[in-house]
Amino acid sequence: MTDEINEEEDFAAMFAASLQAKRLESGQTVEGTIVAIGPEVALVNVGAKGEASLSVEELRNDEGVVEAKLGDRIQATIVSMSGGITLSRRLQRGAASRRQVEDAFHAGLPVEGKVDAQVKGGYTVSIARLRAFCPASQIDIVRDTDPASHIGRVYAFRIIEFAEDGRKFVVSRRSLQEAEQKQRAEEVRRALTPDAVITGRVASVREFGVFVDIGGGVQGLVHVSEMGWSRVNDPSQMFKPGDEITVKVLRLESKAGDEKIALGLKQLTDDPWSSVESKYPVGQVARGRVARIAEFGVFVELEPGVTGLLPAAESGAAKGTDLKKVFRPGMEVDVIVLETDVAGRRLRFSIQAIHDEAEKAEVRDYAARADAAGASASIGSLADKLRGALGSRGD
C-alpha cells in the first residue's frame, strides 16, 4: 500500500514538473531550489527537465561572499531558454521588457538600471528603455555622499511603484541595501562568539571609546579601558573613522532586545602584569614616569600598563606639601618597590625609603671614615713614643 502511495506521489510530482516545463518561457518569474553551487554557476531545480543555471555572482553580497546555500528557495526570472534555462535574480539593463519590469515589481525582484541625471528631489534612472525616478533619500544607505558621484553608475534597484503602464515608475536602491545589510547583520551575529578575533572598521570615535563596524552594520564598542594596558585619555589620538582594526569579542549582551557587543584591543597583546613579580620584586629600585598626580599620592608608570602608587607619605616631600609643586606628569623618578599585588594589579612605591637608605649609607660611610681616622691617629701617637724611647736610649 505504501509503495503505491509513493508511486502516486512521484507520478504527481513528475506530472506537475512536466506541466511547468511546458509553460516556462523567457521573462517568466519562477521559484526553485538550489541543488548545486559551483565556482561560477549555481544549479536551480525549477521543476523542469534538467536544472536551470544561475550565475554565482548573483548570490554574492556586497563583500563578495556567497550568501546562498544548498536547499535555499529563491525566485528568479528566466532570461534565456536557448540551450537550457538561464535565470537571473535581477533584470539586466536593456534586456528587460516592460512586461518583465512589471513582473519584477509584483514579484519583488530587483532590476538593474543606470543613473542618468540628477533632478529635483532625486535622480532619473534608465531601466528597460523606461525612465524611472529614484528619490534622493533612496539612492544610498550612506548619507552625505556626493550627489554627483552616482551619475553614470549602474545599480540594482527595487521597484516601489509601477503604474499607468510605466509612467509612474519609482525605484529604490536603499531598500535593497537595507535588506542585504539586515541579512548580513543576522549572519554576523550568528557567527559571533566570545573570544573570537575579528576585523572591522572604526565607525565613530567618542570620548569613552570607539564603535567598530564588524559587518552588516553591526557595531561593537571598544571602551577606553580595553584599548591598551596603559591608560588612554584621548581615543581620537589613536583612531579615526575608517581605520581597519582587529579586535577580540569580550562579551555579548542582550537586554530587552538591545544587543551590545563589547570588544577589546589590549587582549591581543601580552599582559605586562604577568611578569611584574620577577621584574619588580619588593626592594627593587626602578625608574618610572609620573602618570598623574592626586592629593593622596602620585601614580608612577614603570612600563605601559604597569602603574603603581607612590603615597604622599612616601613621596619624600614634607607633610602637607602640594605634590603638584614637586612632581609633574612625564617626570622621571626613581622609586623602590614596597609592595606587589599582581592579582589586584597594585604596586606601592616609596621615594622616602630611598632617601632613608641613602642617609643610612652616608652615616655608615662617615662612621667608617671616622674609625679609619681614629686608628691612624693612634698609630701615629705610638710611633712618636717609640721614636722618643729610642732617642733617649741613644743618649
Beta strands, then each sheet from edge to edge (+ up, - down):
strand 1: 29-37
strand 2: 41-45
strand 3: 52-55
strand 4: 73-80
strand 5: 86-88
strand 6: 110-119
strand 7: 122-127
strand 8: 130-135
strand 9: 154-163
strand 10: 168-172
strand 11: 197-206
strand 12: 209-213
strand 13: 219-223
strand 14: 244-255
strand 15: 258-264
strand 16: 285-294
strand 17: 297-303
strand 18: 306-311
strand 19: 332-341
strand 20: 346-350
sheet 1: 1+ 2- 3+ 5+ 4- 1+
sheet 2: 8+ 7- 6+ 9- 10+
sheet 3: 11+ 12- 13+ 15+ 14- 11+
sheet 4: 18+ 17- 16+ 19- 20+
end
